[in-house]
Amino acid sequence: MFREPERDVWSVTDLVEYLYTSLNLDENLKKIWLEGEITNFSQNRKSRHMYFTIKDDQAAIDAVMFAGNNRRLRFVPKNGDRVLVRGYVSLYMKNGHLQIYVQDMRLSGTGDLYIAFERLKEKLSAEGLFDKEKKPLPKFPGKVGVITSASGAAVRDIIVTIRRRYPIASILLYPVSVQGDEAAHEIARAIDHMNEMDEVDVLIVGRGGGSLEELWAFNEEVVARSIYRSKLPVVSAVGHETDVTISDLVADLRAPTPTAAAEFVVPELLELKNQTAQLTRRLIQSQQSVLDRMKERVKNQVNRAVFLDPKARLLQYTQRLDHLQTRLEHAMQASLETKKRDFSEMKFQLKACHPSQKLSKLSEQLALLIKDSRTLMHQRLKTEIQRYHHQLAQLDALSPLKVMQRGYSLVYRLHKNELIKSVRQAEPGDLIQVRLPDGRLRCQVYRAEEEKND
C-alpha cells in the first residue's frame, strides 16, 4: 500500500506511486468500455504485444493489449479502425503515462450486442453455469438429436457426416428458427422437449456461420439455462471456429462447426471395423500362443518319469506313507507320555491345594498364635502388676498420712475445707479443726502468736 510522504515537497516517484494507487483503487476504472479510432498502431514482433492510441474528435489515450488477450481477436487492428474496447485504466510508472489496458476489442458497429454478450457471460459465470461438470458423450449412440434449422446448410452437413461415419445411428431432427425474435425460445423449448422424450442419447444444437446479430439467439440467457439443466449431453455447434457464443460455454462440448459436431458425436464405423479386425487378429494370435504353450507343457509332462513308470512313483509314495505313519505313531506316543506327566503334576498340585490341607495348616498357625498371645498377655500382666506396686509405693511415700504419723497435723477452719497455713489466717476465738493420723480435734483459738525470723 502506498504511504503518503510526510514532507510538503514530493519526489516524482512519490507522486507517480500515489496516482498509480489512486487509479487502481477506483472501481469505475477497473472495467470500462471505450469507443474510438485507432492511431499509432504497432506490434512487437517478439512479444506480440500491441501498442496504439484510441482517440475521438477532442481527446486521445494510450492503449496496450498484451499477447494473452490479442491472440483471440477475430480481426487484425490497423490505423483508422473504429473499435469498441473493454479494459481498465492505470498508470505506466516508468514515464507516468496514463493508458488503458485492453482485455478485449471489437470493431465498432456491434457495440451494444457485444456489451450485452460480455455482461451476460459475466453473470452466468458468477452463477457457475460455465463451471458445471461436463457430461461425457456416449461412445456408440443409437439415436442423435439435432436441434437446428431444417433448411440450413448445418443440418445437411450433420446428416451427411453421421450417415457417412456411423450409418447404424438414427437421427431425430427437431426443426427450429435459428435467428429472429422467437428463435431463442424455440431452441430452449426444443432442448427441454428432447429431454422429456427420452429417445435420444446426445444432442447437437447449432447453426451455420453468420454475423453477431444472426448468431444472437445462441447468446440468449433462456438457451443457456436450458442447456445447463439438460440431462442429455449437449454439443454446441454454432457458426465457424472463430465464433464463440454463450451456448458454447455452457454446453458439455463445443464444436467449431456443425460438421465437427457430427464427427465428435459418432465414431467412424470403418475405423471401428478396422479396430475390431485388428483386435480379432490379436486375440487369435494370443489364443494360439497360449495353446502352443499349453501343448509344449503337456509334451514336457508326458516325458517325465512319473508318466513313463507311474507304478514306481506309486511305490515311492507308499514307502513315504509308511514312514509318515511311523513318525505319526511315535509323535502320538510322545505326546501321550507328556500329557500323562502333566496330569500327574497337576494332580499333585491340586492335592497340595486341597482345602483340608490348607485348613490343617491354618489350624496349626491359629494354635501357635493363641499360645503366643497367652504368653504375651501373661508377660504384660506381670509387668503391669509390678508397675502398679511400684507406683503404689511411690504414692504411699508421698501421702500426707505418712507425714502426720511423724507428729505433723493439718489445721482447717471448722466446717470448711480451707487449710490454715499461717497464723495470720486465724484470730482468737475462731473455731478450727485439727486433723491427726488417728482422728480430728475441734478447737478454739486462744491466741495467735507469729514467730519472727531475725
C-alpha positions in Angstrom: 0.0 0.0 0.0 1.3 3.5 -0.9 2.2 5.7 2.1 1.8 9.4 1.6 5.0 11.3 2.3 5.1 13.4 5.4 7.0 16.3 3.8 5.4 19.0 1.7 7.8 18.5 -1.3 7.1 15.2 -3.1 9.5 13.3 -5.2 8.5 12.3 -8.7 8.4 8.6 -7.6 6.1 9.5 -4.7 3.7 11.4 -7.0 3.6 8.6 -9.6 3.1 5.9 -6.9 0.2 8.0 -5.4 -1.5 8.4 -8.8 -1.0 4.7 -9.6 -2.5 3.6 -6.3 -5.4 6.0 -6.6 -6.3 4.8 -10.1 -6.1 1.1 -9.1 -8.5 1.7 -6.2 -11.1 3.5 -8.3 -13.8 0.9 -9.0 -15.1 2.9 -12.0 -11.8 2.5 -13.8 -11.4 -1.3 -13.2 -13.8 -2.3 -16.1 -14.8 0.3 -18.6 -16.0 0.3 -22.2 -14.3 2.7 -24.6 -15.1 3.5 -28.2 -12.8 5.4 -30.6 -10.4 5.4 -33.5 -7.0 3.5 -33.6 -3.9 5.6 -34.4 -0.2 5.0 -33.9 -0.7 1.2 -34.0 2.4 -1.1 -33.6 3.0 -4.7 -32.5 6.2 -6.0 -31.0 7.5 -8.9 -33.2 8.9 -10.9 -30.4 6.3 -10.5 -27.6 3.3 -9.8 -29.9 2.1 -7.1 -27.6 0.0 -4.3 -29.3 0.6 -0.6 -28.6 -1.7 2.1 -30.0 -3.7 5.2 -29.3 -7.5 5.5 -29.1 -8.9 8.9 -30.0 -12.0 10.8 -30.8 -12.5 14.4 -32.0 -11.3 16.1 -28.8 -9.0 13.6 -26.8 -6.8 10.6 -27.0 -5.4 8.0 -24.6 -2.6 5.5 -25.0 -3.5 1.8 -25.0 -1.8 -1.6 -24.7 -3.1 -5.0 -25.5 -0.9 -7.9 -24.3 -0.5 -11.1 -26.4 -2.5 -13.2 -24.0 -5.5 -11.1 -24.9 -5.0 -10.1 -28.5 -4.5 -13.7 -29.8 -8.3 -14.1 -29.5 -9.0 -11.2 -31.9 -11.1 -12.0 -35.0 -9.5 -9.2 -37.0 -6.1 -7.5 -37.4 -6.3 -4.0 -36.0 -4.9 -1.1 -38.1 -4.8 2.7 -38.0 -8.2 4.2 -38.8 -10.3 1.3 -37.4 -13.1 2.4 -35.2 -13.3 -0.1 -32.3 -15.0 -0.8 -29.0 -12.6 -2.0 -26.3 -13.0 -3.3 -22.8 -10.3 -2.9 -20.1 -9.0 -1.0 -17.1 -7.3 2.4 -16.7 -3.9 2.6 -14.9 -0.6 4.3 -15.0 2.7 3.2 -16.6 5.0 4.1 -13.8 8.2 4.3 -15.9 7.2 7.5 -17.6 4.0 8.4 -15.7 1.7 8.0 -18.8 -2.0 7.3 -18.3 -3.1 4.4 -20.5 -5.9 1.8 -20.9 -5.0 -1.9 -20.7 -7.2 -3.5 -23.3 -8.6 -7.0 -22.5 -11.0 -7.4 -25.5 -11.6 -5.4 -28.7 -14.3 -5.5 -31.4 -14.9 -3.5 -34.5 -17.4 -0.7 -33.8 -20.9 -1.3 -35.1 -21.7 -4.3 -32.8 -21.0 -2.4 -29.6 -24.4 -2.8 -27.9 -24.6 -6.6 -28.7 -21.0 -7.1 -27.6 -21.6 -5.3 -24.3 -24.7 -7.4 -23.7 -22.8 -10.5 -24.6 -20.0 -9.7 -22.1 -22.4 -8.8 -19.3 -24.4 -12.0 -19.7 -21.2 -14.0 -19.8 -20.1 -12.4 -16.5 -23.5 -13.0 -14.9 -23.7 -16.7 -15.9 -20.0 -17.3 -15.0 -20.7 -15.9 -11.5 -23.6 -18.3 -11.1 -21.4 -21.2 -12.1 -23.1 -22.2 -15.4 -19.7 -22.5 -17.1 -18.0 -24.5 -14.3 -20.5 -27.4 -14.2 -19.2 -30.9 -14.5 -19.3 -31.8 -18.2 -21.2 -34.9 -19.1 -19.3 -37.4 -21.3 -20.6 -38.2 -24.8 -21.8 -41.8 -25.4 -19.3 -43.8 -27.3 -21.8 -45.6 -29.5 -25.0 -43.5 -29.6 -28.1 -45.2 -31.0 -30.0 -42.0 -31.8 -28.7 -38.5 -32.2 -30.9 -35.5 -31.6 -30.3 -32.4 -33.8 -31.8 -29.0 -33.0 -31.3 -26.6 -35.8 -33.0 -25.1 -38.9 -34.5 -27.7 -41.2 -33.4 -25.7 -44.3 -29.9 -24.6 -43.5 -26.6 -26.0 -44.5 -25.8 -27.1 -41.0 -28.4 -29.8 -40.9 -27.2 -31.2 -44.2 -23.6 -31.3 -43.1 -24.6 -33.1 -39.8 -26.8 -35.7 -41.6 -24.2 -36.4 -44.3 -21.4 -36.7 -41.8 -23.3 -39.0 -39.5 -24.5 -41.3 -42.3 -21.0 -41.4 -43.8 -19.2 -42.2 -40.5 -21.8 -44.2 -38.5 -24.8 -45.2 -40.6 -26.2 -47.5 -38.0 -27.2 -44.5 -35.8 -30.6 -42.8 -36.4 -31.1 -39.1 -36.4 -34.1 -37.2 -34.9 -34.4 -33.7 -36.2 -36.2 -31.0 -34.2 -36.5 -28.0 -36.6 -36.4 -24.6 -35.0 -35.7 -21.0 -36.0 -32.1 -20.1 -35.5 -32.4 -16.3 -35.8 -35.1 -13.8 -35.1 -37.1 -12.7 -32.1 -38.6 -16.1 -31.3 -35.5 -18.2 -32.1 -34.1 -18.4 -28.6 -37.4 -19.5 -27.0 -37.9 -22.2 -29.8 -34.4 -23.5 -29.2 -34.8 -23.6 -25.4 -38.2 -25.4 -25.8 -36.7 -27.9 -28.2 -33.9 -28.8 -25.7 -36.4 -29.3 -22.9 -38.7 -31.4 -25.1 -35.9 -33.6 -26.2 -35.0 -34.3 -22.6 -38.7 -35.2 -21.8 -38.9 -37.5 -24.8 -36.0 -39.7 -23.5 -35.5 -41.1 -27.0 -32.0 -39.8 -28.0 -28.6 -40.3 -26.4 -27.0 -37.0 -27.3 -28.0 -33.5 -28.6 -26.4 -31.3 -31.3 -27.5 -27.7 -31.0 -26.3 -25.2 -33.5 -26.4 -23.5 -36.9 -24.1 -22.3 -39.7 -22.0 -19.2 -39.6 -23.2 -15.6 -39.7 -22.8 -12.2 -38.2 -23.1 -11.5 -34.4 -26.7 -10.4 -34.9 -27.5 -13.6 -36.8 -25.9 -15.8 -34.1 -27.5 -13.8 -31.3 -30.2 -16.5 -30.4 -27.4 -18.7 -29.1 -26.3 -15.8 -26.8 -29.7 -15.6 -25.0 -30.0 -16.5 -21.3 -33.0 -18.8 -21.9 -31.0 -21.0 -24.2 -28.0 -21.1 -21.8 -30.2 -22.2 -18.9 -32.0 -24.9 -21.0 -28.6 -26.3 -21.9 -27.4 -26.2 -18.3 -30.4 -28.2 -17.0 -30.3 -30.7 -19.8 -29.8 -34.3 -18.6 -28.6 -35.3 -22.1 -25.1 -34.3 -23.1 -25.2 -31.3 -25.4 -22.7 -30.4 -28.2 -22.8 -26.8 -29.2 -22.0 -26.2 -32.9 -22.6 -22.5 -33.7 -21.1 -20.7 -36.7 -17.4 -21.1 -37.6 -14.4 -21.8 -35.5 -13.8 -18.1 -34.6 -17.4 -17.7 -33.4 -17.8 -18.1 -29.6 -21.3 -18.0 -28.1 -22.8 -18.3 -24.6 -24.1 -21.7 -25.7 -20.6 -22.9 -26.4 -19.5 -22.0 -22.9 -22.4 -23.8 -21.2 -22.5 -26.9 -23.4 -20.8 -30.2 -22.5 -18.7 -29.9 -25.6 -18.1 -27.1 -28.1 -17.6 -28.0 -31.8 -16.1 -25.4 -34.1 -18.5 -26.3 -36.9 -21.7 -28.4 -37.3 -19.6 -30.9 -39.3 -17.1 -31.2 -36.5 -20.0 -31.7 -34.0 -21.2 -34.7 -36.0 -17.7 -36.1 -36.0 -17.4 -35.7 -32.2 -20.8 -37.4 -31.6 -20.4 -40.6 -33.6 -17.4 -42.8 -34.2 -16.1 -43.8 -37.6 -17.7 -47.1 -38.5 -14.9 -48.1 -40.9 -12.3 -47.3 -38.3 -14.3 -49.4 -35.7 -14.4 -52.3 -38.2 -10.6 -52.0 -38.7 -10.1 -51.9 -34.9 -12.3 -54.9 -34.5 -10.5 -56.8 -37.2 -7.1 -55.9 -35.6 -8.3 -56.9 -32.2 -9.7 -60.2 -33.6 -6.3 -60.9 -35.1 -4.5 -60.1 -31.9 -7.0 -62.3 -30.0 -6.5 -65.2 -32.3 -2.7 -64.8 -32.1 -2.8 -64.5 -28.3 -5.0 -67.6 -28.1 -2.8 -69.5 -30.5 0.3 -68.5 -28.4 -1.4 -69.8 -25.2 -2.5 -73.0 -27.0 1.1 -73.6 -28.2 2.5 -73.0 -24.7 0.0 -75.5 -23.2 0.8 -78.1 -25.8 4.5 -77.7 -25.0 3.8 -78.1 -21.3 1.7 -81.2 -21.9 4.5 -82.6 -24.0 7.1 -81.9 -21.3 4.9 -83.5 -18.7 4.3 -86.7 -20.7 8.0 -87.3 -21.0 8.5 -87.1 -17.2 9.3 -90.2 -15.2 6.0 -90.2 -13.4 4.1 -90.8 -16.6 6.7 -93.2 -18.0 6.6 -95.5 -15.0 3.6 -94.5 -12.7 3.9 -97.7 -10.6 7.4 -96.8 -9.4 6.1 -93.4 -8.4 3.3 -95.0 -6.5 5.8 -97.3 -4.6 7.7 -94.2 -3.6 4.5 -92.7 -2.2 3.7 -96.0 -0.4 7.0 -96.1 1.3 6.7 -92.4 2.2 3.3 -93.1 3.7 4.7 -95.9 5.9 7.4 -93.6 7.1 5.0 -90.8 7.9 2.7 -93.3 9.7 5.6 -94.4 11.9 6.5 -90.9 12.7 2.9 -90.1 13.5 2.6 -93.0 15.9 5.9 -92.0 17.7 4.7 -88.4 17.9 1.3 -89.5 19.3 3.1 -91.8 21.9 5.4 -89.0 22.9 2.5 -86.6 23.2 0.6 -89.1 25.3 3.5 -89.5 27.7 3.9 -85.8 28.0 0.2 -85.4 28.8 0.5 -88.2 31.5 3.3 -86.3 33.2 1.4 -83.1 33.0 -1.6 -84.8 34.5 0.4 -86.3 37.4 2.0 -83.0 38.2 -1.3 -81.2 38.1 -2.9 -83.9 40.4 -0.1 -83.4 42.9 -0.5 -79.6 42.8 -4.3 -80.0 43.2 -3.8 -82.2 46.2 -1.5 -79.7 47.8 -4.1 -77.0 47.2 -6.9 -79.1 48.8 -9.0 -77.2 51.4 -8.4 -79.8 54.1 -4.6 -79.4 53.8 -4.9 -75.6 53.9 -7.3 -75.8 56.8 -4.9 -78.0 58.8 -2.1 -75.5 58.2 -4.3 -72.6 59.3 -5.4 -74.5 62.4 -1.7 -75.1 63.4 -1.0 -71.4 62.7 -4.0 -70.4 64.9 -2.9 -72.6 67.8 0.6 -71.0 67.7 -0.9 -67.6 67.6 -3.2 -68.4 70.6 -0.2 -69.7 72.5 1.9 -66.7 71.7 -0.9 -64.4 72.6 -1.4 -66.0 76.0 2.4 -65.8 76.7 2.4 -62.2 75.8 -0.7 -61.5 77.9 0.9 -63.1 81.0 4.1 -61.2 80.5 2.2 -57.9 80.0 0.0 -58.6 83.1 3.1 -59.3 85.2 4.8 -56.2 84.0 1.7 -54.1 84.8 1.3 -55.6 88.3 4.9 -54.7 89.1 4.4 -51.2 87.7 1.2 -50.9 89.9 3.1 -51.9 93.1 5.9 -49.5 92.3 3.6 -46.6 91.7 1.6 -47.5 94.8 4.7 -47.4 96.9 5.6 -44.0 95.5 2.1 -42.8 96.2 2.2 -44.1 99.8 5.6 -42.4 100.4 4.1 -39.1 99.3 0.8 -39.5 101.3 0.1 -36.8 104.0 -0.9 -39.5 106.4 2.7 -40.7 106.4 3.9 -37.2 107.3 1.3 -36.9 110.1 2.5 -40.2 111.6 5.8 -38.4 112.2 4.0 -35.8 114.5 2.5 -33.4 112.0 -1.1 -32.4 111.6 -3.4 -30.3 109.3 -5.5 -27.4 110.5 -8.8 -26.4 108.8 -11.5 -24.0 109.6 -14.4 -25.7 111.2 -17.0 -26.9 108.8 -14.8 -25.7 105.9 -12.1 -27.3 103.7 -10.0 -24.2 103.9 -6.5 -25.2 105.0 -4.8 -22.8 107.5 -1.2 -22.4 106.5 -0.3 -19.2 108.5 -1.2 -17.7 111.9 -2.4 -14.7 110.0 -5.4 -16.7 108.8 -6.8 -17.2 112.3 -7.8 -14.9 115.1 -8.5 -15.5 118.7 -11.9 -17.1 119.1 -12.0 -18.8 115.7 -13.2 -22.4 115.6 -10.8 -24.8 113.9 -10.4 -28.5 113.2 -7.1 -30.3 113.6 -6.5 -33.4 111.5 -4.4 -36.1 113.2 -3.4 -39.6 111.9 -6.0 -41.3 114.1 -8.8 -38.7 114.2 -9.8 -35.0 114.4 -9.8 -32.3 117.1 -12.3 -29.4 117.3 -10.7 -26.4 119.0 -11.0 -22.7 119.6 -8.1 -20.3 119.0 -6.9 -18.9 122.3 -4.2 -16.6 121.0 -2.2 -16.2 117.8 1.5 -15.6 118.0 3.6 -15.0 114.9 7.2 -16.0 115.0 9.7 -13.6 113.6 12.8 -14.8 112.0 15.7 -12.5 112.8 
